[in-house]
Amino acid sequence: MKKQSVLALFLVLLLFGCVEERTVSVSGYETIESISGMDLTADGINDVLSYSYRSIPIDQPAAISMARTVSVAPFSYSYVISSYGDPADLAGANAAIQEFDSARKQAESTCTGRLQFAPASCTDSASCLQNCRSDYCTIAKKSAGDSLGRELLDFRDKSAEMDRITAELLATQALPSQAEKEQYISKIVRIMALSSDLSYNNIFNARTYNLCAPPDLRLNKLQEAAGKVGTVQISADRYRYRVAEVVTGGGGAEHIFLFVQDTPPIVLNIDELSVDIDSGIIYQRIPLKLGWENVELNAQKKILTYDFTSPDKPEETLMSRWSNPSVNERNVKFLGIFDAVASNPLVALFLGISKSIFMLFYSLGAGYYAALGSAAAFLLYAILFVVFLLTVLYHTLRAYIDRKVIKEYLTEKMGPPITDWKNYVGMGIILIALSLMLGALYIRPAEMGTFDLATIQIRLTSDILGSITSLMFVFGAYTVYLVAEDRLKGLIFGETYYHAKGATKEENLAAISNLKLLTGNLKSRVETLSKVGMDVKEEYAVLIAVPVERLEQLIDMGKQNTAKSLIDFHMERIEAMDKGLEQKVRIMEESWPVWNSEIEKALDQSEEVSVESLVSIPMQWREWAVSKFISEHRGRALVLEENRIKRRKVSMENLVSTSLAEIKRAGLAESSIILQGNKALSNTFSKGNATVGVVLFLKLIGYTKAISKKFGEEEMRRFVIMGRKSAAVCLPDGGTTPLLFTERTRLKELMEEWKKRITEPG
């Protein structure tokens, strides 16, 4: 009844419009409003381009809109050296490099000072975010969240690499050989790539974070330095596209969430492994789709970013083919309703009491999370008690309307009593005691702080063990509440309540028999799938965890209600797992042709293939796919060793012997003669006929070769001898010449099997 009450309450909330969802549909391509650029090489041509697109209205009453900006800069350069200076002008090259480096470092120093950012303390995105302490960073954090930390880390990494390479260049004393000159130039080109890519890091992008002015990157000085060593032509060969969806508006009293999906132009050649989406969880490879879910507009500006690299140079005709994004807006009014409900005097009274309970337990040394569990347990008690009273009132009215005896009707409808209440109380006390112990001794200390929903939510999501401690207290209190509610029912309904019919032994025995049958069948299936390489460890763990003996003990002990609850629980798990297994099998069967092609292609390119390199095959399916591929291509003598697919070296004699044994076991071949040159590798004819069979086979080969030459063929490919019931086939492959005898109806099947095992390339 409690589940039904909660479901009914949820449906009522939905009917009153607690969640409003709408799709913002804008078809066609986006409109470019402006194009700006930066000339890094001082040749009059912009190296870095930034495209701003038309703003799309999302929610006009809430003044929410979204605009895309795409910045494109060279990501890597190629170079061609037509001649080398002899000797190289190192002094001139160093002077040009120092001029570039000085301007770069001055811009970076100005930026780090403005942001109060300490690059030395920046080791990952989280620490970078923490060490950016200016007001500018505080504002940007609200807009970008963790993505800002990634940009700061990228800034730190590229700056550090440029410092290292520059120091190596300036420390060079001489360049006596062409190889050393080429290495010197390659380092200069690497600095050009790093600085170009850094030029439109979102820290310097006025359309996104707008934290610092773009750095003064004098790439012409680097080109000049390279020219002091040789005649060099440098050109960009790859570009990084940085895409940002800038959402403005929101952050008011309403709780609005966006679901955004973007698709880059199909004509754009995107380097597949370069796609990097900040905080995004929507990703599809073919065709490329990516996006973000549950983006809460809790600030006046939200920035959603992703980037990728491409060999395609940005052009206006290409950039104008960017489709409008797909946007869903969800206004979760329930959170606003919660705020309104919390302001009600009666609700505020209960929240105040729960806060007092929290402070009491906290002051007694229970720890933050155990104290939080006690406060949540009180609210749970209050809610469950209200639900209990409403349930009693509902059934009382029903009994009155249906003209039934109220007490008997209530006794029937309120469910059976708890017969093993001591176990409930004992379990509740143990859980509460463990929660108090963990909270006081083992959980890292947490300041009491502000007792509000936002603070509680942040702490619970950032400390999993703390969340478990709070839940442990709540579940312990819940089991004790169930016993208390059961005692209250006894007081209301009298002694007759405790004689209400619960689950019977016969029903439980029938249910556990069904559970055994389902578990046994599923276990056999799991073991079969495991033999073909499918990862079923999780399913097997669930199956062996079904406590059949314990359930039978509970039935024998007379604890029928407890036994029924546990049987139902495990039955639900097994049935859900069965459906999940069906889905796994379907995925494997549908995807196998693609995975087979992927492994085939990889083996064509290399003698050994690492399983981890098969990126198109999901990790959980790779072992199964590799095992299936090896079993279906046994003629290649493949083996999986040290997580790599390798070609096993086997003698032709062993390969033929093994293959013949398996083919005969399958009933495909009756007898055979296998020649290697003029020597018999295998001969299954009887001892007296073996030599005669080889001699006749050699003569037959001679006749067929002569006939082949008359028809203009260089080599005999194969020949077939057909009888009324039997047939023989010769399938030479350069290594062996087999003559295989079989039933006429199975000739084609035999030929395909032999080719797969012996004559298959590889």
Helices and strands as residue ranges (DSSP letters): H 2-15, E 19-24, E 32-38, E 48-53, E 56-59, E 64-84, H 90-115, G 119-121, H 125-130, H 135-144, H 146-170, H 178-198, H 219-227, E 230-248, E 256-262, G 272-274, E 276-277, E 282-284, E 289-296, E 301-310, H 316-319, E 326-332, H 333-342, H 345-363, H 368-401, H 406-413, H 421-437, I 438-442, H 453-462, H 464-493, G 495-499, H 505-531, H 537-544, H 548-556, H 560-605, E 609-610, G 611-613, H 619-632, G 634-636, E 638-641, E 644-647, H 652-665, E 671-676, E 679-683, H 687-710, E 719-722, E 726-730, E 737-743, G 744-746, H 747-754, I 755-759
